[in-house]
Amino acid sequence: MSEQKLADIRKLLELMNSAELGKSVFVSVIQNFRQMYDDVPSEFWDEVEKEVNYDRLIELIIPVYDKNLSHEVIKSAIEFYETKNGQELVKALPQISQESMAVGNTWGMELGQLVVEKLSLYQGDDDGDDDGDDDEDDD
């Protein structure tokens, strides 16, 4: 990747407030862990949060942007995120991400329940007869 493309990816990620978005997601995840492990002292979770390096997330994301976006697309995205509408989107993204994660968790649980129900029906059909008729006599 060229130095200019790298600089533009960094600029785009900064305009998108990617580090803060990553922090927002991490805080939501930690809140879930705090609830699941309510016997673990708050100080433990505070220490875990202190050890997280959000700049590391940016370094890990840069190659993904390089691989999937042309330099022209990155420059166009920068132009958008420099606008008022782009910055309004950036401000809304943490809340959107948090709410989307909650919706995704609920949806995932629903899908899991559906799979368990389907597996139960599938495994309960021991006669191998797919006609929906449980009679063994087919007159």
N, C-alpha and C positions, 0 to 999 in steps of 0.2 A: 504494500500500500504506500502511496506517495505521502510525503510529509504534509502536503496541503490537504489531502483527503483525511488523514489522521486528525489534523487540526480542526477540520470541519466537523468530523464525527464528534470530537470533544465538545465543540461549540454547540452542536445540536443536542447532545446529551445534557449539557449545562442548561440550555434554553428549555429543555423538557423537564428540568429539575429531577433528573433520573435518580440521583443519589437520595434525594428526599423521598421520592416515590418508593425506592427500595427500603428506606428506613420505615416508611409507613407500613409497608407489607410486613417487614420484620416485626414491628411493634404489634401488629395484629396476631402474628404467629405466636409471639411470646405471650400475649394475653391468653391465647388458647391454651398454651402450655401451663401458665399460671393457674388456670381454672382446672385443668386435668390433674395437675400435681399441686393441689392446694396445701399439702403438708410440707412443701419445700418453702423455706423462708424467702421472703421478698428480696433480701440482700443477695441471695444466689442469682436471681433473675437480673437484678441491677448490675451485678458483676458481668454476667453474660452479655448484657447490652453494651457495657463499656468496651468489651473486647471486639465488637464488630467493627470492621473497617469498611465503611461504605464506599471509599475510593476504590477498593478492591473490586467491588461490583462493577464500577465503571470500566476498569481495566479488562474485566472478563466479558463485558458487553461489546466493547469496541470491535473485536474480530467478527462478531455476529453481524454487526452493522456493515462492516467492510465486505463480508461474504455475500450478504443479501441485498445490498443497495448500491447502486452506481453513485459515483460522485455527483452527477447531475441531480439525482433524486435527493441526495443529502443536502445539496445547496438549495433546492426548492423547499425542502422541509424547514431549513433554517429561515428562509424568507417567510414562511407561514408562521413559525413560532415566534418571530420577531413582531408579528402583528398583534393588535389588541385581542382579536379572536383566538389567536394561538396562545396568548398568555392566559386568557380566560379558561381555555381547555387545560392548560398546565395546572392552574389553581384548582380545578375540579377533579383532576385525575386521582389524587389520593383518596378522596371520598368515593369516587366511582370504583376504584380498585378495592377498597374495603367492603363496599356494598356488594360488588361483584363476587368477591371471595365468599361472602356469606351466602349469596344466592347459589354459587357453585357448590358449596358444601352441602346445602340442602338438596340440590339436584343430584349430587353424587350419592347421597344417602337414599334418595328415592330410586335411583338406578340400581344401587346395591340391593335394595329390597325387592325390586322387580326381578333381578337375576336370581335371588334366593327363592322367590316364589316359583319362577319358571323351572329352576333346577329341581325343586321339590315335586312339581308336577311331572317333569320329565323322568325323574328317578322313581316316581310312584307308578309309572306305566311299565309294569314288569312283563306283560304279555306280548309286548312288541307290536301290538295291534294298533294301527294308526287311524282306525275308523271312528274313534271316539266312543265306541260301543264296548262296554266292559263285559258283555256276555261272551262266554267262551263258545257257546253254541251259535253257530251261524247257519241257520236253517235255510 
